Amino acid sequence: MSNQTDSTAEVLLEKRGGAGIITLNRPKALNALNLPMIQQIYPQLKMWEQDPETFLIIIKGTGGKAFCAGGDIRAITEAGKVGDKLVQEFFKEEYRLNNAIGTCKKPYVALIDGITMGGGVGLSIHGHFRVATEKTLFAMPETAIGLFPDVGGGYFLPRLSGRVGYYLGLTGYRLKGRDVLKAGIATHFVESEKLPALEKDLIALKSPSKENIADLLNSYHKKCTVDQEKKFVLDEHMEKINSLFSANSMEEIVKKLKQDGSPFAIKQLETINKMSPTSLKLTLRQLREGASMSLQEVLRMEYRLSQACMKGQDFYEGVRAVLIDKDQSPKWKPPALEEVSDEFVDNCFKPLGNDDLKL
């Protein structure tokens, strides 16, 4: 049992009571997930899954600002520019971890307090329980950096109600607090300041079943009245989201938005116009196909897409514009949806033979 409690380690793994606890510990980097962290979490998760004395797994972040703001995109960008194999390893191992969480036999509780985006969503959404707080900020913002909503986005996004998942995946829209619960991303909502007490109570449970854990989470959830009366932020737009984002192609979605012409539709057009046209087309197809796939099939598909993005140019340009130079004006190639051919998109989805993701 690697009882790592060295406070400088990037991830802390400890066993307390009946619980295995994973703490993401890169607060200065908003707990962004890198390859060494993945390589520590995966074997420990597998060990706890087999251990008869471990009844649940809890994952959380340090620093008070973020659960996990995403994958370590900078490291991947640097590696991609020089042809380093990290661009294969990172995605392979990250997706294997997403799958291990999605198939974990032990109840898995993610305390998604603070920023939870991209890779952080992958560490939480596939588990049994996701506890949001008033500080939770959720997004899948990948289309803005020439990527696509990966880490199993092709599985969970199309399964949200109506076309909400398509809307979130294509526009990168941010959900806050109780809206994360209302959208179906979190399973429970608890005040941020109550999380230490909740964690203590979870650890104290004696040989709990999944039902015992659910009962405890439910009791905290029921006591929380923060924003209880507030309507879901997207409620008033649901009808439009469901009709406008149900088109079969990106061009069709844009056409519908233009025809609609409402302030909401115009705002979405503005957002979509800033995104990588290639990313938008890959994402729409990823979500449409993922809707009827298993999590494993989705992750295999997403691995193929990740490698196509690593070979393209929009990812590097998006990271430059959004994260490095921060000028927010990426020069996408091609610059328009019409110029991203079906043939190009088809190629991105093609099997990679021996290089395909093995789960």
C-alpha positions in Angstrom: 0.0 0.0 0.0 1.7 3.2 -1.1 0.6 5.5 1.7 1.9 8.6 0.1 1.4 11.6 2.2 4.4 13.6 1.1 2.9 17.0 0.7 5.1 17.8 -2.3 3.9 14.8 -4.3 1.7 15.7 -7.3 -0.9 13.1 -6.2 -1.4 11.7 -2.7 -2.7 8.2 -2.2 -3.8 7.1 1.2 -6.0 4.6 2.9 -8.2 5.9 5.8 -10.8 3.7 7.4 -12.6 1.8 4.7 -11.7 4.4 2.0 -8.9 4.8 -0.5 -8.3 8.5 -1.0 -6.8 10.1 -4.1 -5.8 13.7 -3.7 -4.7 15.7 -6.7 -2.0 17.9 -5.4 -0.8 20.5 -8.0 -2.7 23.5 -6.7 -0.5 26.0 -8.5 -1.5 24.3 -11.8 -5.1 24.0 -10.7 -4.4 20.3 -10.2 -3.9 19.7 -14.0 -3.4 16.0 -14.7 0.0 14.9 -16.1 1.3 11.5 -17.1 3.2 10.8 -13.8 -0.1 11.4 -11.9 -2.0 9.1 -14.2 0.7 6.4 -13.8 0.3 6.6 -10.0 -3.5 6.7 -9.8 -4.2 3.8 -12.2 -2.3 0.9 -10.4 -3.5 2.2 -7.0 -7.2 2.2 -8.2 -6.8 -1.3 -9.5 -5.3 -2.5 -6.1 -8.1 -0.9 -4.1 -10.6 -2.4 -6.4 -9.3 -5.9 -5.5 -8.7 -5.2 -1.8 -11.4 -6.6 0.5 -10.7 -4.0 3.1 -11.4 -1.1 0.8 -15.1 -0.3 0.4 -15.0 3.0 -1.5 -12.7 5.4 -3.3 -12.7 9.1 -2.9 -11.0 11.6 -5.2 -10.5 15.3 -4.5 -8.3 18.2 -5.3 -6.2 20.5 -3.0 -5.9 24.3 -3.0 -9.6 25.3 -2.8 -9.8 26.6 -6.4 -10.0 23.5 -8.5 -10.8 19.8 -8.5 -8.9 19.4 -11.7 -8.8 22.0 -14.5 -7.9 19.5 -17.2 -5.0 17.6 -18.7 -1.5 19.0 -18.8 -2.0 20.5 -22.3 1.3 22.5 -22.3 3.4 19.3 -21.8 1.4 17.6 -24.6 1.9 20.6 -26.9 5.7 20.6 -26.3 5.9 16.9 -26.9 3.8 17.1 -30.1 6.1 19.8 -31.6 9.1 17.5 -31.3 7.4 14.2 -32.1 7.8 12.9 -28.6 5.9 9.7 -27.8 4.2 11.4 -24.9 1.5 12.4 -27.3 0.6 8.7 -27.6 1.3 7.7 -24.0 -0.6 10.5 -22.3 -3.9 9.9 -24.2 -3.6 6.1 -24.0 -3.0 6.1 -20.3 -5.5 8.8 -19.5 -8.2 7.0 -21.4 -7.3 3.7 -19.7 -7.7 5.5 -16.4 -11.1 6.9 -17.5 -12.2 3.3 -18.4 -10.9 2.0 -15.0 -13.1 4.6 -13.2 -16.0 3.8 -15.4 -15.8 0.0 -14.7 -14.6 0.3 -11.1 -16.4 -2.3 -8.9 -16.0 -0.2 -5.8 -18.2 2.9 -5.2 -16.2 5.9 -6.5 -16.9 9.3 -5.0 -15.6 12.4 -6.8 -15.7 15.7 -4.8 -15.8 18.1 -7.7 -15.3 21.3 -5.7 -14.1 24.2 -7.9 -12.9 24.1 -11.5 -13.7 20.8 -13.2 -12.9 20.8 -16.9 -11.6 18.4 -19.6 -9.3 15.8 -17.9 -10.9 16.6 -14.5 -14.3 15.7 -15.9 -12.7 12.4 -17.0 -11.6 11.7 -13.5 -15.1 12.2 -12.1 -18.0 11.7 -14.5 -17.5 8.0 -15.1 -17.6 7.2 -11.4 -20.8 6.3 -9.4 -21.1 9.6 -7.4 -20.1 13.1 -8.3 -20.6 15.7 -5.5 -20.7 19.3 -6.8 -20.7 22.4 -4.6 -21.5 26.1 -5.1 -17.9 26.5 -6.2 -18.0 23.9 -9.0 -17.3 25.3 -12.5 -17.8 22.7 -15.2 -16.8 22.9 -18.9 -15.6 20.9 -21.8 -13.8 23.8 -23.6 -11.7 21.7 -26.1 -13.2 23.1 -29.4 -11.5 26.4 -28.5 -8.1 24.8 -28.6 -8.4 22.7 -31.7 -9.2 19.5 -29.7 -12.6 17.8 -29.0 -14.4 16.9 -25.7 -12.5 13.7 -25.0 -12.0 11.6 -21.8 -15.2 9.8 -22.7 -17.2 13.0 -23.7 -18.5 11.0 -26.6 -20.1 8.7 -24.1 -21.5 11.0 -21.4 -22.4 14.2 -23.4 -25.0 12.6 -25.8 -26.6 10.9 -22.8 -27.5 14.1 -21.1 -31.1 15.2 -21.5 -32.1 16.5 -25.0 -29.3 18.1 -26.8 -27.6 19.7 -23.8 -24.5 17.6 -24.2 -24.1 18.6 -27.9 -24.5 22.2 -26.8 -21.9 21.9 -24.0 -19.4 20.0 -26.2 -19.6 22.3 -29.2 -19.7 25.6 -27.5 -17.7 24.9 -24.3 -20.5 26.6 -22.3 -19.6 26.7 -18.5 -22.0 25.5 -15.9 -21.7 26.7 -12.3 -22.8 25.3 -8.9 -26.2 23.7 -8.7 -26.5 23.8 -12.5 -23.9 21.1 -12.7 -26.3 18.9 -10.8 -29.3 20.0 -12.9 -27.6 19.2 -16.1 -27.0 15.6 -14.9 -23.2 15.9 -14.5 -23.2 15.8 -10.7 -25.3 13.3 -8.7 -25.3 15.3 -5.5 -24.9 18.9 -4.3 -23.3 19.9 -1.0 -21.9 23.1 0.4 -18.2 23.4 -0.1 -17.6 23.9 3.6 -19.4 20.7 4.5 -17.1 18.5 2.4 -14.5 17.8 5.2 -17.4 16.5 7.4 -18.8 14.4 4.5 -15.4 12.9 3.8 -15.0 12.1 7.5 -18.4 10.4 7.6 -17.7 8.4 4.4 -14.4 7.2 5.9 -16.1 6.2 9.2 -18.7 4.0 7.5 -18.2 0.4 8.5 -18.0 -2.0 5.5 -20.5 0.1 3.6 -22.5 -1.1 0.6 -23.1 1.2 -2.4 -26.6 1.9 -0.9 -25.1 3.0 2.5 -22.8 5.4 0.7 -25.7 6.7 -1.4 -27.8 7.2 1.7 -25.1 9.2 3.4 -24.6 11.4 0.3 -28.4 11.8 0.0 -28.6 13.0 3.6 -26.0 15.7 3.0 -27.6 16.6 -0.3 -31.1 17.0 1.2 -29.7 19.3 3.9 -28.2 21.7 1.4 -30.4 24.6 0.5 -27.9 26.8 -1.4 -29.6 28.0 -4.7 -32.4 25.4 -4.2 -35.0 27.7 -5.7 -33.0 28.7 -8.7 -34.1 27.5 -12.1 -31.7 25.6 -14.3 -29.7 28.3 -16.2 -30.5 26.6 -19.6 -34.2 26.0 -18.8 -35.4 29.0 -20.8 -33.3 27.9 -23.8 -33.9 24.2 -23.7 -36.4 24.2 -26.6 -34.0 26.1 -28.8 -31.0 23.9 -27.8 -33.0 20.8 -28.6 -34.1 22.0 -32.0 -31.1 24.0 -33.1 -28.5 21.4 -32.0 -30.3 18.4 -33.4 -29.1 19.0 -37.0 -26.9 16.3 -38.7 -24.1 18.6 -39.7 -22.3 21.7 -38.4 -23.3 23.7 -41.5 -26.9 22.8 -40.8 -26.6 23.9 -37.1 -25.1 27.2 -38.2 -27.9 27.6 -40.8 -30.5 26.9 -38.2 -28.9 29.4 -35.8 -28.9 32.1 -38.5 -32.5 31.4 -39.4 -33.6 31.5 -35.7 -32.0 35.0 -35.2 -32.9 35.2 -31.5 -30.4 36.8 -29.1 -29.6 33.3 -27.8 -29.0 32.0 -31.3 -26.8 35.0 -32.3 -24.7 34.5 -29.1 -24.2 30.8 -30.0 -23.2 31.7 -33.6 -20.6 34.1 -32.2 -19.2 31.4 -30.0 -19.1 28.8 -32.7 -17.4 31.2 -35.1 -14.4 31.4 -32.6 -14.0 27.6 -32.5 -11.8 25.4 -34.7 -13.9 24.4 -37.7 -12.1 21.0 -37.7 -12.8 20.5 -34.0 -16.5 21.3 -34.4 -16.9 18.7 -37.2 -15.0 16.1 -35.3 -17.0 16.8 -32.1 -20.4 16.6 -33.8 -19.6 13.2 -35.3 -17.9 12.0 -32.1 -21.1 12.7 -30.1 -23.5 11.4 -32.8 -21.6 8.1 -33.0 -20.8 7.9 -29.3 -24.5 8.1 -28.4 -24.9 4.4 -29.3 -21.4 3.1 -28.3 -20.1 1.6 -25.1 -17.6 3.6 -23.0 -14.9 1.3 -24.3 -15.8 1.9 -27.9 -16.0 5.6 -27.3 -12.5 5.7 -25.8 -11.1 3.8 -28.7 -12.7 6.2 -31.1 -11.4 9.2 -29.1 -7.9 7.8 -29.1 -8.0 7.8 -32.9 -9.2 11.4 -32.9 -6.6 12.5 -30.4 -3.8 11.2 -32.6 -5.4 12.9 -35.7 -5.4 16.2 -33.7 -1.8 15.7 -32.7 -0.8 15.4 -36.4 -2.9 18.5 -37.4 -2.2 22.1 -36.8 -5.2 23.6 -35.0 -4.4 22.1 -31.6 -1.0 23.8 -31.5 -2.4 27.0 -32.8 -5.3 26.9 -30.3 -3.0 26.3 -27.4 -0.8 29.1 -28.5 -3.7 31.6 -28.8 -5.6 30.6 -25.6 -2.9 29.4 -23.2 0.5 30.7 -24.3 0.3 34.0 -26.1 -3.2 34.5 -24.8 -4.1 36.8 -27.8 -7.4 34.8 -28.2 -7.2 35.0 -32.0 -6.2 31.7 -33.4 -5.7 31.3 -37.1 -7.5 28.0 -37.9 -6.6 25.9 -40.9 -8.9 25.5 -42.7 -10.7 28.7 -41.5 -14.2 27.7 -42.5 -16.5 24.7 -41.8 -17.2 24.3 -45.6 -13.5 23.7 -46.1 -13.3 20.8 -43.7 -14.0 17.9 -46.1 -16.0 14.8 -45.1 -13.0 12.8 -46.4 -10.7 14.5 -43.9 -13.2 13.8 -41.1 -13.6 10.2 -42.1 -9.8 9.7 -42.0 -9.6 11.0 -38.4 -12.0 8.2 -37.4 -10.1 5.4 -39.1 -8.7 2.5 -37.0 -5.0 2.7 -36.2 -4.3 -1.1 -36.5 -1.6 -2.1 -33.9 -1.6 1.5 -32.6 -5.3 1.4 -31.6 -6.1 1.9 -27.9 -6.2 -1.5 -26.0 -8.5 -1.6 -23.0 
